[in-house]
Amino acid sequence: MTHVFKTKILTTSALIAVGMTSHAAIADETTTLAAPEIIISASPLARTTMDLASPITTLSRDEIRRDGAGTLGGLLGNQPGVAQSSFARGASRPIIRGLDNSRVRIQENGLAAHDVSALSEDHGVPIDPYSAESIEVIRGPAVLRYGSEAIGGLVSVLNDRIPDRAPANGLEGEVQTEHTTVDEGWQGAASANFSAGSFVGHIDGFSREADDYEIPTGGVQANSGARSSGFALGGSYLFPNGHVGVSIANFDSDYRVPGAEASANQLYIDLEQTKYRAEAKFEDFEGFITAINANIGYSDYTHDEVSRLTGTIGSRFNNEEWESRVELLHTPIGNFEGAFGVQFSQRDLEASGEGGELIAPAERDVIAGFLFEEIQLNETITLQFGGRVEHVSIKGLGVNAPTLQGVTLPGAELADFGTNRDLTFTPISGSAAAIFDIGHDLSLGISAQYVERAPDLLELFAKGPHEATETFEVGDPSLGIESARSLEVSLKRETGPITFEAAGFYTSFENFINKTDTGFVCGEEFDTCGIAGNVGVEDELRQVSYAQADADFHGLELGAKWDAFSLHDGTVGFDGRFDYVDAEFSNGGNVPRIPPMRYGLGVFFETDTLFSRFSFLQADHQNDLAAGETATGGYTDLRMEATYALQLPETDRQIELGIVGTNLLDEQIRNHVSFKKDDVLEPGASARFFVRARF
C-alpha cells in the first residue's frame, strides 16, 4: 500500500528517527511540515508508531546517508536497544536486546536476506545500507507476521527497487561520494527512477573501498580493510489500484578479518549474492478481501574464506534459497480489522573445506500461516492480536557426541557417530497488546507474547572447527523447540516540542539454545579435543557445545528529543538515549556477550538548510560475565556532524555538503559483544566528508 508524507530536508536526530518507512513514500523533501506523520510497515493496516504497543525504531533515507555506515550493524548499533557484532568491516550484524543471529531476522522488502550471516559472526549480510529508502527495527508482537526466527526482533530494509509510483517529471535520482580519514576510504553511489507511461524503472549502484583503519594506540588494525560493490535493476507496471514488478540485484564484498591469527594468515572473505524478486500489490478491492500483497524471491549466495598468504580457500559456503509471502487484508469482521497470510521458504546449504567439517550439507523447508487483527474498543483503547503457526522440516548430518552429565567428551572420531537426520518441528506463537491513548499526546502500550522457535541448522548439526570465532563447535540434533514468554510496557509521545519512546521488557526463555564452553580445547579434528596442557593436544580452539537451559532477560530503553527554543531561523534542541539489558540462566550464571549499559546526550541546531549536532555515547564497563568471557572497560564516543543543503536557483536540484566526526576523543573502544574484542580495537578518531546531489 502506498503512503506519502512530507518531511524536512534534514531530519532532527539519529536517536528519534523521523522518516519514510514505506518504500513508496518518496515525497517532496523540500517542503517543511512541523510534525511529519511516521507510517511504518510493521502493521498491515498502515499505522503509525503510536498505534503499536512496542517501540519501532525507524531511520529515514537522510539519516542513513548521513551516517554512511557500510553494514546494518554499524548503522543501527547506536540506536536504543540495538548493538552490533562488529566482527569485521564487512560483517557486523544488529543485536537486539542482547539477542542475535537466529533470533534476529533481517529482511529486504518483506523477504529474508537469504545469507549465512546467522551461522557465524564473520559472515556478512549482503544488504548495503545505501540501497535503503528506510529501515525499521521492529520488536514485539508485530514480528510474528514475518517469522519465529525474529523472536528477538526484526530489521526490515525497505527500498524502491520495484517502484510503486511514478517519479515527478518522469525522472528523479541522486549521486553521492564520500571520503573517510581513518581508513582512507572512498565511496561512490547513484540511483535513479524513471517512467514512461505506466512503466517505472529503477537503477542503482555503489562501490566502496577502505584500507586498514587507524587505532588509538598508534598504527593500524592489521587486516581490517574492506571493499564492496553492487547494482540493481528493477521495473514495475502501475495500475490505478496497485502495481506488479520485478528486480535483480547483485552484491559483491571482499573484506579482511582482523585478529592475531587471521592477520597472520591474511584471511579475507570473498562474498557474492545474486537476488531475484517479483512483487504484486493491489488495494481497493470490493468484497471480503480488500487488498493483496504478494512477494516471491530467489537468491544464490556464495562466499569463500581465503588466505592471501597461501592463496588457498579454507571454507566455501553455498546457500540457495526460495521464499514467497502472500498477505491478504480483509473487510472488518464485526469490530475486527486486519490481515492474514501464508509464507513459504526453502533453503539448501552446502559447505566445503573447513566449512564442510563444521556443517555438512543441510536443508530447511518452512510453511507458515499468520494473522494480525485489531479492534478499536473506544476512542482511547485499541486491542491487537497476532498469531503464527509453522511447520519446519530440516535435514542434515547430526552428531551424537559422547557426553558425561551434559559435557561433551574429547577424543572420539567424528565418523563413529555421524548420522543423517530428518527432523520436523511445529512452532506455535501468539501475541496480544493493548494501546491506550492517555491524553496529552501520550500513548501507553502493554503487550504479551508467547513465541516458539525451531532450532537452526548450526545449532543442530555443527560438528567441527570454526576458525573465525576460534571455537570447535558441536551441535545437538536432539534439541527441542525454544520458547519465550514476554511482557512489555511502553510509553510514547511523537508530537510537540518533547517527544520520546520508552520501554521496559521481561522475557522468560524455556529451553534457550546457547553455546556452552566445555573447558576442552581442540585442533582441527574432533579426536584432538582434550584438556589444555595434555601432551599431544592441539590447544588452538575452545570447544563449545550447543545446549538448552532456561534463561531470563529484562531491560529498559529510552530515546528522547526536546526542541528547546528558537534561534534566528532555526531550532536549538537536545536529545538523549539509554539502554540496559540483563540476562541470566535460571540455574545460575550469565548469558554470554550481553551489551553493557549505555547512555548518551546530544545538542543540535537545525534550520531548513542546516543541521548540526554534538553528542556523546557512554558505554559502561561490563563485568557480568559468562564462563570463558573477559571483562570489557567502558568508553565515551564523542561525535559531531554538520550538513548544509543548497537548493540550486530555478531548478529542482539540491546539493548537500556534510562532515561527520566519530570517536573524537580517540578512545580505545572494545565492543563487548564482539568475538574479536580482546585483540581488535574499534576505529580511532575519524572524519567523513560527503557530497550528495539530488535531481
N, C-alpha and C positions, 0 to 999 in steps of 0.2 A: 504494500500500500504506500502511496506517496503522501508525504507530509512536508510542507515547505514552511520555513520561517526565516526571519531576518535577524542578523546579529551585527555587532560592531565589526570594524575592520580587524581589531585585535581583541582577543578575549582577556578577561580580567585576571585570571590566576590559573596556574597549573595545578593548584590544590583543589579548588572548587571548579570542576570542569563545566564549561558552558559551551555548547556547540552542537553540531549536527550529529545525529545518531541514526537517521535513515540515510542510506547511501543515495537516495534520490534527492535529498534535501540540499541542493547546492543553490543557495539563494543569492540575491544581490547583496554582496558583503560591504557595499559602500553605504548602505542605509543604516542609520543608527536608531535602535529602539532601546529603551531603558531596561526592560526586563524580558529577554527573549524566552519563549517557551521551549522547554527541553523535551523533545519527543524521543522516546527510547524504544528499541526493538525488543526489549526483554518481555514485553507484553504483546500478545497478538492483537490486542484491542487498541494499540497505538496510544498508550497512556504516557503521561509524564512521570518523572522520577517520584513526584509527590504521590502518585497513585499506586505505588508498590510499597510493600512493608519493609523490604530490606534495602540497604544502600545500593545504588547503581552509580558507579564512577564512569563518567563519560569524558573523553578527550576529543576536541574538535580538530579539524584539519589545521587550523592556525597553530594550536598548541603542539600538535605532532611535528609540524615542520619546524617550529621554533626550537623544540627540544633537540631534534637532529639525531636521536639515538638510532643505531643500526640494528637493534634487536628489540623484541617486545619486552623482554625482561629489563633491558636498560631504559626503555621508555616509561614503563609503569612502576619501576622499583621504588620510586619515592612517593607514590600515592598512598594514602592511608589504608592500612591493612594489606598492602602488597609489598613483597620483597622480590629480589631477583637472585637466580642461581649463580650468575657471573662466573661461569667456568672458563670461558674463553671469549674473545672479542666477537666471534661469530656464533656463540652458543650461550645464551642467557635466557632462561625460561622464567615466567612470572610464578611467584609463590604466594598463595592467598591464604591469609590467616594461619600460616605455618604448614600448609598442605601444598604438595607439589606433584609433579609427574602424573601418575594415573588418576589422581584426584582433581586435576585441573584440566578442563577441556579448552583447547584453543581451536577456534574455528574462523572461517572466512566466508562471509555471506551465508551463514547457516550450516555449512558443511565443514567437517573437521579438517585439520591441517594435513592429515594423511602422511605423517612422517614417522620417525622413530625417536623423537626427542623425549618422549616419556620413558623410554628404555634406559636412558643414560644422560647425565648432565652434560657430557661432551658433545652430544648430538644437537645440532642447531634446528631451529624452527624455520622452514622455508617460506616465511612471510616477512617481507621487508616493510617497516612502518611507513616508508614513503608511499606505498600503494594505497594506504588507508585514507578514506574520507573522514572516518570517525572510528573510535574504538570504545567499547563498553566493557567494564568489569562488573559482572553480574553475580550476586550472591543470593542465597535463599531459595524460596520455592520456585522462582521463575526458571531456574536452571533445569527443572525436570522436563521441559519441552525439548531439550536437546540431548540429554544422556546422563546415565548414572555415573559415568566417569567424571562428571562435573560435581561430584559430591562436595568438593571444596570450593568450587567456583567456576566461572566461565569467563574466558576472554574472547570477545566477539569483535572481529575486524570486519568493517563494512566499507565497501568501495563501489565504484560505478563502472567496473569493467564490463558489466552487462548494463548499459544505460536504461533508465526507465523514464527519461524525459528528454525533450529536445533542448539543446543549448540556446541561449539568447543569441539572436542574429546568426544562427547556424554554426557558430564556432566559439569555443572557449577553451582556455588552457593555461598552463603555467610552465615556467622554466626556472630551475633553481641550481645554484652552485654554492659550494661552501668549502672552508678550509679550517682544520683544527691544528693547533700548535703542539699539543702534547705528543702527537704521533705523526706529524707532517701529513695528515690525512686530507684527502680530496674527495669530493663527491659532486656528481652532476646528475640531474634528473629532469624529466619533462613529461608532460601528459597533455592530452587534448581530447575533446569530444566534438564531433561534427555531425551534421544532419543533412539529409537530402530527402525531402518529402516525409514519409513516415518512418524512414530508416535513420537510426542513430548509430554512429560508430565511435569506438574508443581506442586509443593507443596510449601506452605509457612505457617508460623505460628508465632505468637508473644504473649508475655504476659508482662504486665507492672503493677506495683503497687507502690503507693506513699501514705505516711501519710499526715496529715495536715501540710501545709507549714509554715515556719517561716516568720515573717513580721518585717519590720524595727523598729517598736515601741517596739519590745520585745515580746516574746511568739510566739504563732502560730495563724494562721487564723482558727478559730474553724470550724469544719465540712467541711474541704476543701480537704480531701483525695480522692483518686480515684483508681479504678482497672479496667483493661480491658484485653481482650484476643481475639484471633481469629485464624482461619485457613482457607485455601483454597486449593482445588484440581482442576486441570484442565488438559485438554489434547486436542490435535488437530492432524489432519491428513494433511500432507503437500502435495501439488500438485506443478507441475512446475510453475504455474502461480497464486498460492494462497493457501488458507487453509480453513478448516472447523473445528470447535471445540466447546467444552462445558466447563463449570466450575460451581462449587458450592462453596460458601463462607459463613462462619458463623462469626458473630461479637457479642461479649458479653461485656457489660460495666456496672459497678456498681460505680457510683460516687455520692459524697455528695454535698449538696447545701449549700454554706456559707451564712452568713447574720444572723442578730439577731434572727428573728422569725424562720427561717429554722434551725438554730443551736439549738435553744431551743427545737424544735420538733425532732431533729436529722434526718432531712429529707434527703433521698437519692433517686436516680433514678436507677432502675434496667432495663436495656435496652438489647434487643436481636433482631437480624435480621438474617434470612437465605435468601440467594440470589442465584438464578439460572440464568444462562446466556448461550446463544448459539450465535455463530458468524460464518459468511461466508464472505470471501473476495477473490475476483478474479480480475485479471487485464489482459491486453494484448489481449482483445477480438478484433476480426475483425468485422467491421460493425459500425453502428451508436453508439452503446453502447460499450465503451472501458473497463469499469471496474464497479464492483458492490461491495458495502459494505453493509452488512445486519446484524442487531443485534436484538435479542429479549431477554427479561428478565422478570422474575417474582420474587417478594420478599414478605416475610412475616415478618412483623415488629411488635413488642410489647414492650411497656415499662410501668412499674409501678412506681408510685410516693409513696414512703413508708416512714412511720415514725418508726424509730427504737425504739423510746420512747414508743409507743403504740403497735407496731407490726402490724398496720393496713395499708391497701392500700388506699390512698386517691383518686388517679385517676389511670385509666388504659386507654391507647391508643393502639388500634389495627389498623394497616394500611396494606392492601393488595393491591398490585399494579402490573399491567402488562404494559410493554412498548415495542414497536417494531419500528425499524427505517430502512429504505432502501434508500440508496443513489446511484444514477447512474451517472457515468461520461460519457460524450459524445464526439464524434469527433467534431472538430471545425465546427461551422456553420458560414460560411463567416470568419470573424475575431474573432468570439466569441468562447471562450473555457470555459467550466465549468461543473456544475453538477446540478441535480435536484433530488427530492426525496419526500417521504411521511413518516409521523410519526404518530403513534397511542399510546394512553395511556388510561388506565382505573384504577381508584382509588376508593377503598372502605375504608372509615374511620369510625371507631366506637370508642366510649369512654364511660366509666362508672365511677361512683363515682363523684367527683368534676369535672372531665374531661367531664362527660356526662352533667353536668349542664352548663359547658362552651360551649360545642358544641355537638349537637345531631349527630346521625349517618348521614353521608353525602357521596355523590358520585360525582365523576368528570370524565367525558369522553372527550377526545380530539382527533380530527383527523386534521391533518395539511399537507399542501403541501408547499415546499420551493424550492428555486433555488439560485444559485450563479454563476455569469457569469463574464468573464474577457476579455478585448480586449486590445491588445498592439497597440497603435496608431503609435508609432515610437520607436526608441531606448531609449528615455528618458521619455515617458509618457505612463502610464498604467491606464485604467479605469476599475472599478469593480462595479458590481451591485448585489443587493440581494433583495429577496422578500419572504414573508411568508403570508399564509392565514390559519386561524384556525377556526374550529367550536368547541365550548366548551359547553357542557351540564352539568349542576350542579343541584343536588337535595339535599334538606335539610330542616330543620325547621327554618324558618325566624321569626324575631321578629319585629312587627310594634310597637316599643316603642313610647309612647306618648311624643310629643315634643312641645316646645314653641320656635319659632324662631331658630330652629335647635338645641336646647339644650334638652338633654334627661331629662325627669322629673322623680322624685323619687316616691316611694310609691305605685306602681301598682303591682298586682300579675302577674307573668310571664304567667300563664295559660290563662290569659284573652286575650293575643294577640299573641300566638304562632300559626304559620300556615305553613303547608307543602308547599314547593316551588319547582317548576320545571323551571329552568332558562336556557336560551341559549344566547350565545354571539358569534360574528364573528369578531375577531380582524384581521385587515389587516395591514401589515407592509412592508416598503420598505427602501432601502438604496442605496446610490451612493457614490463613492470615486474615487479620482484621486491621483496617486503616481507619483512624479516627481523625476527623477534622475538628481540632480542639480550639479553633479560633486564633486570632492574631497571626494568620498565615502559617500556623503550625500544623504539622501532620504527625500523629503518633501511630507507629506500626508495631504490631505484635504478630509473630509468625512462629509456627511449629512445623517440623517436618520429620519424616522418617524415610531414610534413603538406604537402599541396598545396592551394593556394587559387587560384580563378579571379579575374581582375581584376574590380573592381566598376564600376558604371555611370560614376561621375565619372572614375575613372582611365582609362577607355576613351574617353569622349565629351565631357569638358569642353572648352569652346570659347569662353570669354568672361570677362567681368568678375565678380569675386567681392568685392563691396564689404565684406562683413563681415570678411574677412581681409586686405582691401586688396591683393588679388592679381588678376592676369589669368591664368586657368588654361587650359592647353592639354593635352587628353588625347591618348592614342595608341592607336588601335584595333588596332594590331599587337602590343600587349602580350601576353606569354605567361603561362603558369601560374607562380605564385610558389611556391617550395618551401622548407621549413625542416627541418633535422635538429637534434634537440635531445637533450641528455643532462642529467639532473638527479639530484642526490643530496640526500636529506633525512634529518633525524633528529628524532624527535618523542617527547614524553612528556606524557601527559594526566592522569595520576593522581599523587597525592602532593602534598606542600607545594610542590615545584618542578615547574612544567610549562613546556614550551617547544616551539617548532616552528622549525626552521632548515632552510634550503635553499640550495644553490648550483646554478647552471644555466649552460649554454652552448648557444647556438643559432646555427647557421650557415645563413644565408639564401642561396639561389640565385635570381637574378632578383627581388630585393627591389624592390618598386614604391615609388618615392619621388618627391617633388616637387623638381625641380632649378631653382634660381634661375638664369635665363639671363643676368642682368645688364642686360636691357632693361626699359624701363618702358612702360606703355600707358595710353591713355584708355579710353573706353567701347567702342570698336570695334577690331577686330584690325588694321586698316590704320593706326591711330595709334601702334602699337608702334614704339619706336626707342630709341636710346641717350640716356640722360639728358643734357639740355643742348642737344640738337639743336633748331634753330629749328622751331617749329610742332608740336613733340611734346608731348602732354599727359603729364606725369610724375606721374600720380595712383596708378597701380597697378604693383606689381612683377610682371613676367611670370615665371610658373613653368610648367614643362612636366613631365608625368609621364614617368618613365624607369625603367629597370630596371638594377640593379647588385647584385653580391654584397655581403653585409654580415654582420658577426659581432656578436652580443650576448652578454654574460656578466654575471653579477651574484650578489649574496648578499642574503638577507633573513632576519630573525630576529624572533620575538616571544617573550617570556618573562614568567613571573609566579612570585613567591615569596610564599607565605603564611608570614610570618616568625615571628610569635608571637601568642599570645592576650592580649587586654587587656580586662578586665571581661568583658562578654558578647560580645565581638567579636574580629575578627582584624585585625592590622596586617600589611600586606604591601607589596611593591614589584613594579613591572613595568617592562619596557623593550622597546625595539624598535630595529631597524636595517635599512636597505635601501640598496642601491647597485647601479647598472646602468651599464654602459659599452657603447657601440655605435659601431662604425666600419665604413666601407666598405672592402672588400678592396683596392680600388685607391687608397686614401688618403682622408683626410677623415672627419669625424664625421657621424653621423646627426643630423639636427636635432631640437630640442625633447626632449632626454633629461633626466629629472629629476636634480637633484643628489643627492649622498649625504645621508641623513638619519638621525638617531638621537635617542632620547628616553628619559626615565626618569619614573617616577611613584611616588608613595606613596599608599596607600589605607587606610582604616579601614572595616570592614564588620561589621554585625550583621544580625539577621533583619529589622530595620525601617529601618536607616540605612546609606547608602552615601555615602562622601565620598572625594575624590581630588584631589591636586595633581600636576600633571605639566608637563613641557615637551617640545617637539619642536624640535630644532635642525636647520635645513637649511644645508648648506654652500653656498659660492658655486659658480657653475657657469661655468667658463672653457673647457670642452671644447665648442667652437662649430663649427657648420656654416657654410657660406658664407651671408652675409647676416644671421647671428644676432648678437645683442649679449649681453654677459656679464650675469649676474644676481648680486647680492650675497646673502650668507647672512642668516638671521634666526633669532630664537628666539620660538616661540609658547608662551607660558605660559598654562596653563589650570587651572581649578578647577571642581569640581562637588560638589553635595551633594543627596541625595534622601532624604526621610523618608516612610515608608509607615505609615498609620494604619488599623488594622482597626476598623470600627465595631462596637460591642458587639452580640452576639446577632444578627448579620447576616452575610451573605457579601459585604458591600460593603466596598470598600477605597478610601481616598483617599490620593493620593500628591502630595507637595509637593516642588518641586525648583528649584534655581538652578544655572546653568551660566555660567561666565565664560570668555571666549576672548580671545586676544591681549591679556592683561592688562598687558603692558609697552608697549602701544600702538606696536608695531614697524611700520616701513614694510616690508610684505611684498609682494614681487613674485614671482609664480609663473612659473618659467622656462618651463614648457611651454605657457603661455597666449600666444596670438597678441596679446593686449592688454597684455602685461606692461610695455612701455615707457611707456605713458601711463595705465595703470589700476593703482591700488593695491588690495590686499585690504582688507576692513573693519578699522577700528581696534578699540580696546578695547570690549567689549560684555558685557552680562549678559542672560541669558534666564531668565525666570521661568515656571514651568508648574505647572498643577494637573491631575491626572488622577483620575477616579473610575471604579472598576470595579464591576460588579454581576453 
